[in-house]
Amino acid sequence: MTEMDNAGRLFEYAGQFRLLQRVARGGMATVYEAEQLGPAGFTKQIALKIIHDRYAKQPEWLQLFIDEAKLSANLVHGNIVQIYQLGQCDNEYFIAMEFIKGVTLRALIDRHRLMGTPMAPPLAAYIASRVCRALDFAHNFVDRSGRRLDIVHRDVSPGNVLLTWDGHVKLADFGIAKARTMADPAAQRPLMMGKKHYMSPEQILGGQVDSRSDIFAMGIVFFELLSLQPLFTEDETEAAIDEVVVAPVPDVARYIPGIHRSLEGLLRAALSKGPAERPGAADFGRALDQYCVSHRETGSPERLQAHLAELFPDSYRPPTESTGNTSATTSAKGGARERTQGSKPSLVRRILGLG
């Protein structure tokens, strides 16, 4: 049988998964650490996202869940969490996806706030630039026919950015993402799609959104990385709308003393009330990278890895044992201890902004 004879041939595979532990529970679904099982003892560590039963019974929410899998499955990019499979078992819908060993950006910001230690601007810029790369890929993605999909994430926030223990940055949760080619449940009846403290003016008003709405949200995230405090805080919907839509953009320098003028200008542009005044994701990311280059403090996975090991010593789990001068080894009791040689400790201190 030739390769051409095999084209279009179907392989029936039901698939099996073993749930290991719950990782997170959100409003719409629960995520578990799991194993995909196969023949001959094959196993693969994955994350399994299972929609809550009450949402599975509501057509518009179930469609969002299904669309997340369909939309994200082909977004294969180093800074996007990979989707493997959409499945159904006993009337339960699930998404099998890449399992990320690490912490959320929310956890990193909270740890810095707890320590009272600001994040070094080049490290913050590195993290933000990688999220911008993910957004640029999604915004400009085309399907197999060459059709541009104009994907908008609509939920860019610190909880949806994952940092792996080996220093990589991943954008997750396209659960309410919208492509130009898809129906939008929010258009059928008023639904608050996203987190109001990370919404653009057009999104919080329920208007049409495009890629520039994600840039506004990215500006909020970057502001929080640098200031360790939220930009918007109002909880009541009407007050939140006034805060985002009507009130002037806060004075960035007031909240981030000593901020470099290039970063201040970039934040002001990203947080512009008018979408046309905001940069694209690629330009945003390039400006952040240029800032790092100009300060000779370029970010890298190795620097972020060292930073995470320093801030999360009790939970840090390196994926491999490094042969470099700085690594972390796990003790039998599950703790982690830093192993250093030469001048590397000062590097960690510089990353933390301590020396």
Backbone torsions as a table, in degrees:
resi	resn	phi	psi	omega
1	MET	NA	127.4	-178.2
2	THR	-81.8	169.4	177.3
3	GLU	-62.1	-36.6	179.4
4	MET	-66.0	-34.3	178.4
5	ASP	-65.1	-28.2	-178.5
6	ASN	-80.6	-14.9	-176.8
7	ALA	-60.6	130.1	178.8
8	GLY	85.6	-2.3	-179.4
9	ARG	-70.2	136.7	-177.8
10	LEU	-99.7	137.6	172.4
11	PHE	-110.8	119.3	178.7
12	GLU	-80.0	124.4	-180.0
13	TYR	-146.8	116.1	-179.1
14	ALA	-80.7	-38.9	178.6
15	GLY	84.3	147.7	177.0
16	GLN	-135.8	143.3	179.9
17	PHE	-136.5	145.4	175.7
18	ARG	-116.6	120.6	178.0
19	LEU	-77.0	133.2	-178.8
20	LEU	-104.2	-50.3	178.5
21	GLN	-163.3	154.7	177.7
22	ARG	-76.9	133.4	-179.1
23	VAL	-100.1	-43.4	-177.1
24	ALA	-157.4	149.7	175.7
25	ARG	-126.6	117.0	179.3
26	GLY	-106.8	-176.1	-178.5
27	GLY	-66.8	-29.7	-173.7
28	MET	-107.3	-27.2	-174.0
29	ALA	-154.3	164.8	174.8
30	THR	-115.1	138.7	-179.9
31	VAL	-109.9	131.8	179.6
32	TYR	-118.4	146.2	162.8
33	GLU	-74.8	133.8	-174.9
34	ALA	-147.2	171.6	174.4
35	GLU	-122.0	131.2	169.6
36	GLN	-86.0	129.2	-176.2
37	LEU	-105.4	143.9	179.0
38	GLY	-142.8	-175.7	-179.1
39	PRO	-68.3	159.9	175.3
40	ALA	58.7	33.0	176.6
41	GLY	77.5	14.2	-179.7
42	PHE	-66.1	133.2	171.9
43	THR	-139.4	148.7	176.9
44	LYS	-140.7	126.9	178.4
45	GLN	-72.6	129.2	-178.9
46	ILE	-141.2	173.8	167.8
47	ALA	-109.6	136.9	-179.6
48	LEU	-117.7	118.3	-179.1
49	LYS	-103.8	117.9	-175.8
50	ILE	-114.9	124.5	-178.0
51	ILE	-70.3	141.8	177.7
52	HIS	-65.4	144.1	-173.6
53	ASP	-56.3	-40.5	-176.0
54	ARG	-65.9	-29.6	177.6
55	TYR	-83.0	-30.0	177.8
56	ALA	-63.7	-24.2	-179.2
57	LYS	-87.0	-6.6	178.2
58	GLN	-105.6	114.9	-171.4
59	PRO	-52.5	-40.9	-175.7
60	GLU	-69.5	-35.2	179.6
61	TRP	-76.6	-38.2	175.6
62	LEU	-62.3	-39.0	179.0
63	GLN	-64.6	-37.2	175.3
64	LEU	-59.5	-43.6	-179.3
65	PHE	-63.3	-45.6	179.2
66	ILE	-64.4	-43.1	-179.4
67	ASP	-63.9	-33.4	177.4
68	GLU	-57.9	-46.6	-179.2
69	ALA	-66.5	-45.1	-177.0
70	LYS	-66.5	-38.7	-177.2
71	LEU	-74.3	-39.7	-173.0
72	SER	-85.0	-19.7	-171.6
73	ALA	-56.8	-34.9	-177.1
74	ASN	-101.8	6.5	174.7
75	LEU	-84.1	74.2	-176.8
76	VAL	-91.3	103.5	-175.9
77	HIS	-151.2	146.4	-176.2
78	GLY	-62.9	-19.8	-179.1
79	ASN	-109.5	19.9	177.3
80	ILE	-128.1	134.1	177.0
81	VAL	-63.7	127.5	-174.2
82	GLN	-81.7	134.9	175.1
83	ILE	-96.9	132.9	-178.7
84	TYR	-101.9	-43.1	-168.9
85	GLN	-159.2	144.2	167.5
86	LEU	-107.4	130.0	-177.2
87	GLY	-140.6	170.0	178.4
88	GLN	-140.0	133.0	179.6
89	CYS	-143.0	119.7	-179.5
90	ASP	50.8	48.6	177.7
91	ASN	66.9	11.3	174.7
92	GLU	-105.2	127.1	177.8
93	TYR	-93.2	141.2	179.7
94	PHE	-141.7	158.1	173.7
95	ILE	-122.6	124.4	173.9
96	ALA	-92.1	129.9	-175.1
97	MET	-144.4	173.2	178.1
98	GLU	-59.2	133.1	176.9
99	PHE	-91.6	122.9	-176.4
100	ILE	-100.3	121.4	175.6
101	LYS	-94.2	108.8	-177.9
102	GLY	164.6	-147.2	-177.7
103	VAL	-135.3	164.6	174.8
104	THR	-82.9	160.4	174.8
105	LEU	-63.8	-31.7	175.4
106	ARG	-58.6	-43.4	179.6
107	ALA	-63.9	-38.5	179.9
108	LEU	-65.9	-44.6	179.2
109	ILE	-62.9	-44.6	-179.6
110	ASP	-62.9	-37.2	179.7
111	ARG	-66.7	-42.2	176.7
112	HIS	-61.9	-41.8	-179.6
113	ARG	-64.0	-41.2	179.8
114	LEU	-63.5	-38.8	-180.0
115	MET	-78.0	-16.4	-176.0
116	GLY	70.0	25.6	-176.9
117	THR	-115.6	118.9	178.7
118	PRO	-66.2	153.2	176.4
119	MET	-81.5	137.7	177.9
120	ALA	-59.8	126.4	-177.1
121	PRO	-52.4	-40.1	178.4
122	PRO	-62.7	-34.8	178.3
123	LEU	-70.1	-41.4	176.4
124	ALA	-61.4	-41.0	179.4
125	ALA	-65.1	-38.7	178.3
126	TYR	-61.8	-47.7	-180.0
127	ILE	-60.9	-47.8	-178.2
128	ALA	-63.8	-37.3	-178.8
129	SER	-64.8	-32.8	179.2
130	ARG	-72.1	-35.4	174.6
131	VAL	-66.0	-38.4	176.9
132	CYS	-61.5	-37.3	176.7
133	ARG	-62.0	-42.0	178.7
134	ALA	-63.2	-43.8	-179.8
135	LEU	-65.5	-41.6	179.4
136	ASP	-60.6	-41.0	178.8
137	PHE	-62.7	-46.5	-179.1
138	ALA	-66.5	-43.1	-177.8
139	HIS	-61.9	-32.3	-174.7
140	ASN	-107.5	11.3	-175.6
141	PHE	-67.0	140.1	175.5
142	VAL	-121.9	147.7	-179.8
143	ASP	-82.4	-174.2	-174.5
144	ARG	-63.1	-25.8	-179.9
145	SER	-85.8	-1.0	-178.9
146	GLY	88.1	8.3	-179.7
147	ARG	-81.5	127.3	178.4
148	ARG	-73.7	131.5	-175.4
149	LEU	-95.9	-18.0	179.1
150	ASP	51.9	56.3	-177.9
151	ILE	-74.8	133.2	175.0
152	VAL	-119.5	126.3	-176.1
153	HIS	-68.6	-47.5	176.5
154	ARG	70.7	3.3	179.8
155	ASP	-145.4	40.9	177.7
156	VAL	-72.6	117.7	-177.3
157	SER	-160.0	162.5	-177.1
158	PRO	-59.0	-30.2	179.3
159	GLY	-71.8	-16.8	-179.4
160	ASN	-104.0	10.8	173.1
161	VAL	-112.1	122.6	-176.9
162	LEU	-108.4	140.0	178.8
163	LEU	-116.0	118.8	-178.8
164	THR	-79.1	154.9	-179.7
165	TRP	-59.9	-25.0	179.1
166	ASP	-93.6	15.7	167.0
167	GLY	90.6	21.5	177.6
168	HIS	-104.5	155.4	-174.6
169	VAL	-114.8	129.3	-175.4
170	LYS	-130.8	128.5	173.2
171	LEU	-87.5	130.2	-175.4
172	ALA	-122.0	175.2	168.8
173	ASP	60.3	77.5	171.2
174	PHE	-90.4	32.4	-173.7
175	GLY	-62.9	-29.8	177.8
176	ILE	-119.1	19.9	177.9
177	ALA	-62.9	153.5	-177.9
178	LYS	-130.5	129.9	171.9
179	ALA	-107.0	153.3	-179.6
180	ARG	-58.7	-28.5	-175.7
181	THR	-87.3	-0.7	-175.3
182	MET	-107.4	149.7	170.9
183	ALA	-72.5	147.6	-177.5
184	ASP	-113.1	116.3	178.9
185	PRO	-57.9	-29.1	-179.5
186	ALA	-66.2	-20.1	179.8
187	ALA	-78.9	-18.2	-178.0
188	GLN	-81.9	-38.1	176.7
189	ARG	-155.6	158.4	-175.6
190	PRO	-63.3	114.5	176.5
191	LEU	-128.3	133.5	176.7
192	MET	-80.7	99.4	-175.2
193	MET	-94.8	101.3	179.0
194	GLY	117.5	-176.5	179.9
195	LYS	-101.0	121.2	-169.6
196	LYS	-60.8	-26.0	179.5
197	HIS	-76.7	-5.3	179.5
198	TYR	-126.8	24.3	-179.0
199	MET	-98.1	148.3	172.6
200	SER	-77.1	163.4	177.4
201	PRO	-55.5	-42.2	-178.7
202	GLU	-69.1	-32.2	-179.9
203	GLN	-73.8	-43.4	-177.3
204	ILE	-68.9	-22.7	176.1
205	LEU	-86.1	-2.5	179.6
206	GLY	77.2	20.9	-179.7
207	GLY	-88.4	-175.1	177.5
208	GLN	-70.5	135.9	179.4
209	VAL	-121.5	151.4	173.5
210	ASP	-135.6	-164.0	-173.7
211	SER	-58.7	-27.5	-177.0
212	ARG	-69.6	-20.4	174.6
213	SER	-67.0	-39.5	175.9
214	ASP	-63.1	-31.9	179.8
215	ILE	-67.3	-40.0	176.7
216	PHE	-60.0	-46.1	178.3
217	ALA	-61.9	-38.8	178.9
218	MET	-65.9	-34.3	175.6
219	GLY	-63.4	-40.0	177.2
220	ILE	-63.2	-44.1	-179.6
221	VAL	-63.0	-43.7	-179.0
222	PHE	-66.4	-39.6	175.2
223	PHE	-57.0	-43.7	-178.3
224	GLU	-68.7	-33.7	176.0
225	LEU	-61.2	-39.9	-176.3
226	LEU	-83.3	-35.1	-174.9
227	SER	-98.1	-18.6	-176.4
228	LEU	62.4	25.1	175.2
229	GLN	-143.7	151.2	-178.0
230	PRO	-70.0	149.1	178.2
231	LEU	-78.1	-42.5	179.6
232	PHE	-116.1	140.1	-172.4
233	THR	-132.4	-11.1	-176.0
234	GLU	-65.7	134.8	-178.8
235	ASP	-96.6	-36.0	177.8
236	GLU	-67.9	135.1	-173.2
237	THR	-57.0	-46.9	-178.1
238	GLU	-63.5	-42.2	178.5
239	ALA	-65.7	-37.8	178.7
240	ALA	-64.3	-39.2	178.3
241	ILE	-63.6	-44.5	178.0
242	ASP	-60.7	-41.3	-177.5
243	GLU	-63.6	-42.5	-175.4
244	VAL	-83.7	-41.5	-170.9
245	VAL	-91.3	-43.3	-169.9
246	VAL	-96.0	-48.3	-174.5
247	ALA	-63.0	146.0	177.4
248	PRO	-62.5	155.3	175.4
249	VAL	-62.8	128.6	-178.7
250	PRO	-57.7	152.8	177.0
251	ASP	-69.7	105.9	-175.2
252	VAL	-58.8	-42.6	-176.5
253	ALA	-64.5	-25.7	179.2
254	ARG	-67.5	-36.5	-177.2
255	TYR	-91.6	-20.2	-179.1
256	ILE	-126.6	80.0	-178.1
257	PRO	-58.0	136.5	177.1
258	GLY	79.3	8.5	-179.5
259	ILE	-60.7	137.9	179.3
260	HIS	-65.5	143.7	-174.7
261	ARG	-61.4	-30.5	179.9
262	SER	-68.1	-39.3	177.7
263	LEU	-71.1	-36.7	177.5
264	GLU	-62.5	-44.8	178.8
265	GLY	-64.5	-38.8	179.7
266	LEU	-65.4	-42.5	178.0
267	LEU	-63.6	-42.7	179.7
268	ARG	-62.0	-39.4	179.0
269	ALA	-67.1	-45.2	-179.0
270	ALA	-64.5	-31.1	-176.7
271	LEU	-95.4	15.5	177.7
272	SER	-61.7	140.5	178.7
273	LYS	-64.7	-35.7	-179.4
274	GLY	-87.9	123.9	-178.6
275	PRO	-55.7	-35.0	-176.3
276	ALA	-65.7	-20.3	-177.6
277	GLU	-87.7	-6.8	-177.5
278	ARG	-88.2	148.8	176.8
279	PRO	-74.0	162.0	171.3
280	GLY	-76.4	166.9	-178.3
281	ALA	-61.3	-39.9	-179.4
282	ALA	-65.0	-43.9	179.0
283	ASP	-65.7	-39.6	177.9
284	PHE	-59.6	-48.9	-179.3
285	GLY	-64.1	-41.2	179.8
286	ARG	-65.0	-38.4	178.5
287	ALA	-64.0	-38.8	178.0
288	LEU	-66.0	-43.3	178.3
289	ASP	-63.9	-39.1	-179.8
290	GLN	-65.4	-36.2	176.1
291	TYR	-59.4	-45.9	-179.9
292	CYS	-63.1	-43.4	179.9
293	VAL	-62.5	-43.6	-177.2
294	SER	-66.3	-23.2	178.3
295	HIS	-100.5	6.0	177.6
296	ARG	54.0	35.6	177.6
297	GLU	-133.7	55.7	-177.9
298	THR	-63.5	141.5	178.0
299	GLY	-78.8	164.1	178.2
300	SER	-162.9	160.3	175.5
301	PRO	-56.8	-35.7	-178.4
302	GLU	-64.8	-40.5	179.5
303	ARG	-67.9	-41.9	178.5
304	LEU	-66.8	-38.5	177.3
305	GLN	-59.1	-46.7	179.2
306	ALA	-63.0	-37.2	180.0
307	HIS	-64.9	-45.6	179.7
308	LEU	-65.3	-38.8	178.7
309	ALA	-62.9	-35.2	-179.4
310	GLU	-72.8	-41.3	-174.6
311	LEU	-82.7	-26.0	-176.8
312	PHE	-124.9	60.5	-174.3
313	PRO	-64.6	-27.9	-176.7
314	ASP	-81.3	-22.0	-177.1
315	SER	-116.9	-10.6	-178.3
316	TYR	-59.8	127.8	178.6
317	ARG	-132.6	100.5	-179.7
318	PRO	-65.9	138.8	179.3
319	PRO	-70.2	-25.1	177.3
320	THR	-139.6	163.6	175.4
321	GLU	-90.2	115.2	-176.4
322	SER	-71.4	145.9	174.3
323	THR	-103.8	6.5	179.6
324	GLY	-79.8	-171.7	-176.8
325	ASN	-76.3	-21.4	179.7
326	THR	-126.1	126.9	177.1
327	SER	-154.1	178.7	175.8
328	ALA	-131.5	136.5	178.1
329	THR	-116.2	146.6	-176.5
330	THR	-97.6	128.8	179.3
331	SER	-79.8	169.3	-179.6
332	ALA	-64.1	-25.5	-179.3
333	LYS	-86.3	1.0	175.6
334	GLY	95.2	-4.0	177.8
335	GLY	-81.0	173.2	178.4
336	ALA	-127.7	143.9	177.4
337	ARG	-132.0	142.0	-178.1
338	GLU	-80.7	138.3	176.1
339	ARG	-117.6	118.7	-174.7
340	THR	-127.9	153.7	175.5
341	GLN	-142.6	156.1	174.5
342	GLY	63.6	-135.4	-174.7
343	SER	-100.6	11.8	-174.8
344	LYS	-62.6	-35.9	178.9
345	PRO	-54.1	-37.1	180.0
346	SER	-66.6	-30.7	176.5
347	LEU	-63.3	-46.4	178.1
348	VAL	-59.4	-41.3	-179.7
349	ARG	-65.9	-35.4	177.3
350	ARG	-68.0	-38.3	178.0
351	ILE	-61.1	-38.6	-179.7
352	LEU	-78.3	-7.0	-177.4
353	GLY	76.6	22.9	-176.4
354	LEU	-101.4	-6.2	-177.9
355	GLY	-166.2	NA	NA
